[in-house]
Every structure is written in C-alpha cells, then in structure tokens.
Amino acid sequence: MMRNTLLKKRRSSRRLMSSKPAAKSEGEAGDPEFVKRQDQKRSELDEQLKEYINEWRKQRAKEEDELKKLKEKQAKRKVTRAEEEQRMAQRKKEEEERRVREIEEKKQREIEEKRQRLEEAEKKRQAMVQAMKDKDKKGPNFTITKRDTSSKTIGDINMSAQMDRNKSKEQLEEEKKISLSFRIKPLDLAGLNESKLRTKAQELWETIVKLETEKYDLEERQKRQDYDLKELKERQKQQLRHKALKKGLDPEALTGKYPPKIQVASKYERRVDTRSYDDKKKLFEGGYISMVDELRNELWQKRNDRFTKRRRPKLPKWFGERPGKKPGDAETPEGEEEGKVDEIEEDEVEEVAIEEVEEEVVEEEEEEEKEEEEEEEEEEEEEEE
C-alpha cells in the first residue's frame, strides 16, 4: 500500500515537470528557491522509494527462507510418514500372520481332540461288542466305574451337546473323515505276491461277513427293544387311566404331556342361585326397626292377655235405652272403658318399648367401654413386661 502511494506521488511530480518545461526554465532563471524545493522533494521521494525497496527485498528474502524451511519440513514429514506407513504395514502383516497361525494351531488342536474323542468312542464300542460276545460267561454283565470328581459337570456336557447339534455341514463332514480314517485302516499291499494277496482278500471277505452279521444282530435287537418300549408305554398308560379313574378324573387326564390342573375351588362354588325372589328380598330385612316392632307386639300381646283375663264386675242390665247415652256410644259404659283402656295401653306399650331399647343401647355402650378398658390394661401390662 505504501509502495503504491509513493509511486503515485512520483508519477504526478513527473507529469508536472513534463507539462511545464517553459515555466521551469523561467523559474530556474527567475526563482532558484522553487527549483531547490523541487529537487528536495524529488530526493526525499527517491530516498523513500529506496527504503521501501530495501524493506521489500528483506521481507521477500525472509518469506523465501520461511518457504524453503516449510518445504524442507514437508519433505521430512513425507519421509517420516512413509517410514511409519511401512512399519505399520509390516506390523499389520506380522499380526495377520500370527492370527492365521493361531487359527491353524487351534484347528489342529480341535482335530486332535476330535481324533482322541473318536478313538475313545471306538474303544468303548469295541468293548461293548466284546461284552455282548462274552455275555455267556459267568459273572455280572456290567462294570462299575468310579466317577472322576475332576470330570466335566452336567452343564458342561449339555453345552458340548448343544455345540455338537449346532455344527455346520462342513464340520460334520470333517469329523466323518477323521472317524473313517481311524476305523478304515490303510492296506499295505506293497511287496505282496499272489498267494498273500489271495489270503488278504479272504481276510477282508471274512471281516465283511462278520460286520454284516453284527449289523443284522443289532437291527434285530433294536426292533425287539422298540417293541418292548411300546408295550411298556401302553402298560403305563393303562395304569395312569386306572389311577385317574380312582381319583375321579378323566381317564386321559394323566396320560398327556402335562399333569392335570389342580382344582383350587369346589365345583359347587360357582353354581346358579336357586333362591326365590321372596328369599332374596327378606335377606336384607330386619334391623333396629323390626326389633322395636317385635318388642311392641310382644308387650301389646302380654297386656292384652292380662286385660282380657282380668275379673270384670257384673252390672245389672238396663231395659231400654240407658240414661245419658249419646248417639255413637256403646250400649254399656263397659265398652267406653274398654276403648279408653286400649288407647292408654298403646301409649304405654310404645313408652315401654322405647325404654327397653334405650336400656339395651346403654348396656351395649357400657360393655364396649369395659372391653376398651381391658384392652388398654393388657397393653400397659405388656409394655411393663
């Protein structure tokens, strides 16, 4: 920015000098101070331009040095990055080789374990076949082996069985090849003449006949065992049917996969209501009002009986109409007395019934207060203990 301003000033001064040569000549001749001032300005501009150019050159050299250093750093960084990438690739390659080697070693260990397991199974099978052949001998037809405490648990056995079921087709084929390689022994026919070859063929034929005989025997034995199992299952079903009938259940209740449901409630618990409407209506009747009515009726009946059984004085009969009789009165004064007595008795019955009910209520309240006092005393005794 500073450079541009200086260049503009210098150009403007040059234009002035070129546009007025005549005035300059006249000024030189007439005014030497003006010329001196112009020369001074020109020299100042030249000095400023020189300073700026020097400063610019220094800045340019500094920037070039920094750029050179950055390029050198970039080149070093590229070399370092290439070396690091090479080391990473080498390390990755070594890790991949190690992983592949571990996988191969693991496969070899698994194959060896399978081979050992199949060898043990084959030995057990051979021992079982030998035991079947020697079953005519005396003594028990079984062997008792002690359980090894360090052997696998039931959970481990179940897990291994689950893993065997989840094996792929390729794994099963591989195990089959291992088993066949153990069972089928290779024939060493190198260096055998014709007679030895005939003998070898005869031995192979006898082995085939022996294996076919054993296969037939095992198939027949399996058929017989299947028949025995079916018969035993049928007997078990018959026993379960008899057991269910004894318990009062359905005959097929105990023969299914799951046991019968437990009956937690009586079969008479959820039956249809057989009560009549009148019984249902009277179910919630009664209470305090009915009790008061019963007491009133009972008292009225007692007083009525007592009144009817009282001794009545006999009066002489009036012939004709008695004196002082009003229209609507009874024939004798005894009828009027009976009506008055009835009214008095009704009032007395009501009063007596109310008094008795109040007495019962008071007695109940007193009993409740006594029970509360006894409970409080018992609680205090328990706290003291």
Secondary structure per residue as TSV (DSSP state, phi and psi in degrees):
chain	resnum	aa	ss	phi	psi
A	1	M	-	360.0	-44.2
A	2	M	H	-64.2	-38.2
A	3	R	H	-63.0	-42.3
A	4	N	H	-63.0	-42.2
A	5	T	H	-63.8	-41.4
A	6	L	H	-64.8	-40.5
A	7	L	H	-64.7	-39.2
A	8	K	H	-63.1	-42.6
A	9	K	H	-62.2	-41.6
A	10	R	H	-65.8	-40.5
A	11	R	H	-65.2	-40.8
A	12	S	H	-64.4	-38.7
A	13	S	H	-66.5	-37.2
A	14	R	H	-65.9	-39.6
A	15	R	H	-61.9	-41.5
A	16	L	H	-63.1	-41.5
A	17	M	H	-67.1	-37.4
A	18	S	H	-76.7	-31.0
A	19	S	H	-77.8	-19.5
A	20	K	-	-129.6	64.0
A	21	P	H	-71.4	-35.5
A	22	A	H	-67.1	-42.5
A	23	A	H	-63.5	-35.8
A	24	K	H	-64.5	-44.3
A	25	S	H	-64.1	-38.6
A	26	E	H	-67.6	-39.4
A	27	G	H	-66.9	-38.1
A	28	E	H	-63.5	-38.8
A	29	A	H	-76.0	-35.4
A	30	G	H	-97.6	-37.2
A	31	D	-	-130.2	95.3
A	32	P	H	-73.5	-22.1
A	33	E	H	-68.8	-37.3
A	34	F	H	-62.1	-43.0
A	35	V	H	-64.2	-39.0
A	36	K	H	-64.0	-41.7
A	37	R	H	-64.7	-40.0
A	38	Q	H	-64.6	-42.5
A	39	D	H	-65.3	-37.3
A	40	Q	H	-64.5	-43.9
A	41	K	H	-62.2	-41.6
A	42	R	H	-65.2	-40.9
A	43	S	H	-66.8	-37.8
A	44	E	H	-63.6	-41.8
A	45	L	H	-64.2	-41.5
A	46	D	H	-63.0	-41.0
A	47	E	H	-64.1	-42.7
A	48	Q	H	-62.1	-42.0
A	49	L	H	-63.6	-41.1
A	50	K	H	-63.1	-44.3
A	51	E	H	-60.8	-44.5
A	52	Y	H	-63.8	-42.5
A	53	I	H	-63.5	-41.2
A	54	N	H	-63.4	-44.1
A	55	E	H	-61.8	-40.8
A	56	W	H	-65.4	-40.0
A	57	R	H	-64.7	-40.8
A	58	K	H	-62.1	-44.9
A	59	Q	H	-62.1	-40.7
A	60	R	H	-65.1	-42.2
A	61	A	H	-64.0	-40.1
A	62	K	H	-63.1	-43.7
A	63	E	H	-64.2	-39.9
A	64	E	H	-63.3	-40.2
A	65	D	H	-62.9	-43.8
A	66	E	H	-63.2	-41.7
A	67	L	H	-62.7	-40.4
A	68	K	H	-62.9	-42.6
A	69	K	H	-63.6	-40.9
A	70	L	H	-63.1	-40.5
A	71	K	H	-64.6	-39.8
A	72	E	H	-63.7	-43.5
A	73	K	H	-60.4	-42.4
A	74	Q	H	-62.0	-42.1
A	75	A	H	-64.3	-43.0
A	76	K	H	-62.4	-41.2
A	77	R	H	-64.1	-38.4
A	78	K	H	-62.5	-43.0
A	79	V	H	-63.8	-43.9
A	80	T	H	-63.5	-42.6
A	81	R	H	-64.2	-40.0
A	82	A	H	-62.6	-42.0
A	83	E	H	-63.7	-43.0
A	84	E	H	-63.1	-42.6
A	85	E	H	-62.4	-38.3
A	86	Q	H	-64.9	-43.7
A	87	R	H	-63.9	-41.5
A	88	M	H	-62.5	-41.8
A	89	A	H	-63.5	-40.6
A	90	Q	H	-64.8	-43.2
A	91	R	H	-64.4	-42.4
A	92	K	H	-62.9	-39.8
A	93	K	H	-64.1	-42.5
A	94	E	H	-63.8	-42.6
A	95	E	H	-63.0	-40.4
A	96	E	H	-64.5	-42.4
A	97	E	H	-63.5	-41.3
A	98	R	H	-64.4	-40.7
A	99	R	H	-64.1	-43.7
A	100	V	H	-62.7	-40.1
A	101	R	H	-65.2	-41.0
A	102	E	H	-64.3	-39.9
A	103	I	H	-62.9	-42.8
A	104	E	H	-64.9	-41.7
A	105	E	H	-63.6	-40.1
A	106	K	H	-63.2	-42.1
A	107	K	H	-62.6	-41.8
A	108	Q	H	-63.9	-40.8
A	109	R	H	-63.2	-42.7
A	110	E	H	-62.9	-41.5
A	111	I	H	-63.2	-41.0
A	112	E	H	-65.9	-41.1
A	113	E	H	-63.7	-42.4
A	114	K	H	-61.8	-41.4
A	115	R	H	-61.7	-44.5
A	116	Q	H	-63.7	-40.9
A	117	R	H	-64.5	-41.7
A	118	L	H	-67.9	-35.2
A	119	E	H	-63.1	-42.7
A	120	E	H	-63.6	-41.4
A	121	A	H	-63.4	-39.3
A	122	E	H	-66.6	-39.0
A	123	K	H	-63.8	-41.1
A	124	K	H	-63.7	-39.7
A	125	R	H	-65.0	-42.2
A	126	Q	H	-63.3	-39.7
A	127	A	H	-65.3	-37.6
A	128	M	H	-66.7	-41.4
A	129	V	H	-63.7	-41.5
A	130	Q	H	-64.9	-37.2
A	131	A	H	-66.8	-37.1
A	132	M	H	-65.1	-34.4
A	133	K	H	-71.3	-35.2
A	134	D	T	-96.2	22.7
A	135	K	T	-74.3	-13.2
A	136	D	T	-75.9	-12.6
A	137	K	S	-72.7	159.7
A	138	K	S	-75.4	158.2
A	139	G	S	102.9	173.0
A	140	P	-	-68.8	147.3
A	141	N	S	-94.7	30.6
A	142	F	-	-148.4	163.7
A	143	T	-	-126.2	141.1
A	144	I	-	-102.7	121.3
A	145	T	-	-113.2	137.7
A	146	K	-	-75.0	140.4
A	147	R	-	-74.7	134.3
A	148	D	-	-85.0	122.1
A	149	T	T	-66.6	-25.2
A	150	S	T	-87.0	4.6
A	151	S	S	-76.1	178.0
A	152	K	-	-70.0	149.2
A	153	T	-	-82.4	175.2
A	154	I	H	-66.0	-36.9
A	155	G	H	-62.6	-40.7
A	156	D	H	-65.6	-38.4
A	157	I	H	-65.5	-43.2
A	158	N	H	-63.3	-38.2
A	159	M	H	-65.9	-42.7
A	160	S	H	-65.5	-36.5
A	161	A	H	-65.2	-39.4
A	162	Q	H	-63.6	-39.8
A	163	M	H	-66.2	-37.4
A	164	D	H	-64.3	-36.6
A	165	R	H	-70.7	-29.6
A	166	N	T	-89.8	12.0
A	167	K	-	-71.7	148.7
A	168	S	-	-81.1	173.6
A	169	K	H	-66.2	-38.2
A	170	E	H	-65.4	-40.0
A	171	Q	H	-65.0	-40.7
A	172	L	H	-64.8	-39.8
A	173	E	H	-63.4	-39.7
A	174	E	H	-64.8	-43.6
A	175	E	H	-63.1	-37.0
A	176	K	H	-62.8	-42.6
A	177	K	H	-62.5	-41.3
A	178	I	H	-63.4	-43.9
A	179	S	H	-63.9	-42.3
A	180	L	H	-67.0	-36.8
A	181	S	H	-65.4	-28.2
A	182	F	H	-79.7	-39.6
A	183	R	H	-78.8	-43.7
A	184	I	S	-88.2	107.2
A	185	K	-	-83.6	140.5
A	186	P	-	-68.3	147.4
A	187	L	-	-90.5	124.4
A	188	D	-	-96.1	89.7
A	189	L	-	-100.4	3.7
A	190	A	T	-72.4	130.4
A	191	G	T	80.4	17.9
A	192	L	-	-99.5	136.7
A	193	N	-	-87.0	-172.5
A	194	E	H	-66.7	-41.2
A	195	S	H	-66.6	-41.7
A	196	K	H	-67.1	-34.6
A	197	L	H	-65.5	-39.8
A	198	R	H	-62.5	-42.8
A	199	T	H	-62.2	-41.4
A	200	K	H	-64.4	-41.5
A	201	A	H	-64.1	-39.3
A	202	Q	H	-63.9	-40.1
A	203	E	H	-63.3	-41.5
A	204	L	H	-64.1	-39.7
A	205	W	H	-63.8	-43.9
A	206	E	H	-62.8	-38.3
A	207	T	H	-63.2	-41.9
A	208	I	H	-63.5	-44.2
A	209	V	H	-62.0	-41.6
A	210	K	H	-63.1	-44.3
A	211	L	H	-66.5	-39.3
A	212	E	H	-65.0	-38.3
A	213	T	H	-63.4	-45.1
A	214	E	H	-63.2	-38.4
A	215	K	H	-62.6	-43.7
A	216	Y	H	-64.1	-42.9
A	217	D	H	-61.3	-42.3
A	218	L	H	-66.3	-38.7
A	219	E	H	-63.8	-43.0
A	220	E	H	-64.9	-39.7
A	221	R	H	-64.3	-39.7
A	222	Q	H	-63.7	-41.5
A	223	K	H	-60.9	-44.2
A	224	R	H	-64.1	-41.2
A	225	Q	H	-67.1	-37.1
A	226	D	H	-62.6	-41.6
A	227	Y	H	-63.8	-41.9
A	228	D	H	-62.8	-40.4
A	229	L	H	-64.2	-42.6
A	230	K	H	-61.7	-42.4
A	231	E	H	-64.2	-41.8
A	232	L	H	-65.6	-39.2
A	233	K	H	-63.8	-39.2
A	234	E	H	-66.4	-39.8
A	235	R	H	-63.1	-41.8
A	236	Q	H	-61.2	-41.6
A	237	K	H	-61.5	-42.3
A	238	Q	H	-62.4	-42.3
A	239	Q	H	-63.9	-40.5
A	240	L	H	-67.4	-35.0
A	241	R	H	-64.0	-45.2
A	242	H	H	-62.7	-39.2
A	243	K	H	-64.3	-41.3
A	244	A	H	-66.3	-39.4
A	245	L	H	-64.9	-37.0
A	246	K	H	-64.7	-35.4
A	247	K	T	-81.9	-3.1
A	248	G	T	81.3	21.3
A	249	L	S	-101.1	177.4
A	250	D	-	-66.8	143.9
A	251	P	T	-58.2	-32.6
A	252	E	T	-94.3	14.3
A	253	A	S	-69.6	-35.4
A	254	L	S	-98.5	-3.0
A	255	T	S	-92.7	-6.7
A	256	G	S	-79.3	-174.3
A	257	K	S	-72.3	-34.8
A	258	Y	S	-113.6	151.0
A	259	P	-	-69.2	161.0
A	260	P	-	-68.1	157.6
A	261	K	-	-70.0	143.3
A	262	I	-	-82.2	127.4
A	263	Q	-	-85.6	107.0
A	264	V	-	-90.9	-5.7
A	265	A	S	-135.3	156.2
A	266	S	-	-70.9	150.1
A	267	K	T	-72.5	-15.0
A	268	Y	T	-91.2	3.6
A	269	E	T	-76.4	-36.2
A	270	R	T	-112.8	50.3
A	271	R	-	-93.5	167.7
A	272	V	-	-74.0	139.9
A	273	D	-	-69.1	125.2
A	274	T	-	-101.5	5.7
A	275	R	-	-76.7	149.3
A	276	S	-	-80.1	172.6
A	277	Y	H	-66.2	-37.9
A	278	D	H	-63.9	-40.0
A	279	D	H	-65.2	-41.6
A	280	K	H	-65.4	-37.0
A	281	K	H	-67.6	-40.7
A	282	K	H	-77.4	-7.0
A	283	L	T	-64.5	-35.8
A	284	F	T	-108.1	15.1
A	285	E	-	-85.2	166.6
A	286	G	-	106.7	-159.8
A	287	G	S	105.1	-155.1
A	288	Y	H	-66.2	-40.8
A	289	I	H	-65.6	-45.5
A	290	S	H	-65.6	-35.1
A	291	M	H	-64.5	-42.2
A	292	V	H	-63.9	-41.6
A	293	D	H	-62.8	-41.6
A	294	E	H	-63.7	-41.9
A	295	L	H	-63.4	-41.5
A	296	R	H	-62.5	-45.8
A	297	N	H	-62.3	-40.3
A	298	E	H	-65.1	-45.2
A	299	L	H	-64.9	-41.1
A	300	W	H	-63.0	-40.0
A	301	Q	H	-64.2	-40.9
A	302	K	H	-63.9	-46.1
A	303	R	H	-68.2	-35.7
A	304	N	H	-65.9	-41.9
A	305	D	H	-64.2	-42.5
A	306	R	H	-64.6	-37.3
A	307	F	H	-70.8	-39.3
A	308	T	H	-70.7	-25.3
A	309	K	T	-92.3	3.1
A	310	R	S	-71.8	163.6
A	311	R	-	-85.0	126.7
A	312	R	-	-105.8	131.1
A	313	P	-	-73.5	134.5
A	314	K	-	-87.1	128.2
A	315	L	-	-108.6	151.9
A	316	P	-	-68.3	146.2
A	317	K	-	-77.9	145.3
A	318	W	-	-88.7	137.4
A	319	F	S	-97.4	116.6
A	320	G	S	95.2	-162.0
A	321	E	S	-85.8	132.5
A	322	R	-	-73.6	150.5
A	323	P	T	-72.6	143.9
A	324	G	T	83.1	7.7
A	325	K	-	-78.6	135.6
A	326	K	-	-105.6	157.8
A	327	P	T	-64.0	129.9
A	328	G	T	97.7	-8.2
A	329	D	-	-82.0	167.5
A	330	A	-	-74.1	166.4
A	331	E	S	-68.3	-33.6
A	332	T	S	-124.5	157.6
A	333	P	H	-65.8	-17.1
A	334	E	H	-65.4	-36.2
A	335	G	H	-62.1	-40.6
A	336	E	H	-65.0	-41.1
A	337	E	H	-62.9	-40.4
A	338	E	H	-60.5	-42.8
A	339	G	H	-62.0	-43.0
A	340	K	H	-64.3	-41.9
A	341	V	H	-61.1	-39.5
A	342	D	H	-61.3	-44.1
A	343	E	H	-62.5	-43.4
A	344	I	H	-62.7	-41.4
A	345	E	H	-64.5	-39.7
A	346	E	H	-61.1	-43.9
A	347	D	H	-63.3	-41.5
A	348	E	H	-65.0	-39.6
A	349	V	H	-61.0	-44.5
A	350	E	H	-62.2	-44.0
A	351	E	H	-63.8	-44.0
A	352	V	H	-62.9	-42.0
A	353	A	H	-62.8	-42.5
A	354	I	H	-65.3	-41.1
A	355	E	H	-63.0	-42.3
A	356	E	H	-65.1	-41.2
A	357	V	H	-63.5	-41.7
A	358	E	H	-63.5	-39.5
A	359	E	H	-62.4	-41.1
A	360	E	H	-64.4	-41.4
A	361	V	H	-62.7	-42.2
A	362	V	H	-63.7	-40.8
A	363	E	H	-63.0	-42.5
A	364	E	H	-62.2	-41.4
A	365	E	H	-64.1	-39.6
A	366	E	H	-64.4	-40.6
A	367	E	H	-63.1	-41.8
A	368	E	H	-62.7	-41.2
A	369	E	H	-63.6	-40.0
A	370	K	H	-62.7	-43.8
A	371	E	H	-62.0	-41.4
A	372	E	H	-63.3	-41.5
A	373	E	H	-63.4	-40.4
A	374	E	H	-63.9	-41.8
A	375	E	H	-63.1	-41.2
A	376	E	H	-63.4	-40.4
A	377	E	H	-63.5	-41.4
A	378	E	H	-63.3	-41.6
A	379	E	H	-63.0	-41.2
A	380	E	H	-63.5	-40.3
A	381	E	H	-63.5	-41.4
A	382	E	H	-63.8	-40.5
A	383	E	H	-64.3	-40.5
A	384	E	H	-63.9	-40.5
A	385	E	-	-62.5	360.0
